């Protein structure tokens, strides 16, 4: 999967979870910058991403994420390990 394909899927997931068709992902985007990104939405977002990419995150992996760029790196690593 290319980075562009992954970003396209992630953009769809983020826009769906946050009900914001204008949301634009960038590597440095963090939870503080997105309206409605609270702990419950975070869980929903991660579960939706797991389903979209058919991967599983560990609690430790998720706890270390700081922004969308790190999330994309983690997804790529999970996909490469499949």
Secondary structure, 3 states (H helix, E strand, C coil): CCHHHHHHHHHHHHHHHCCCCCCCCCCCCCHHHCCCCCHHHHHHHHHHHHHHHCCCCCHHHHHHCCCHHHHHHHHHHHHHHC
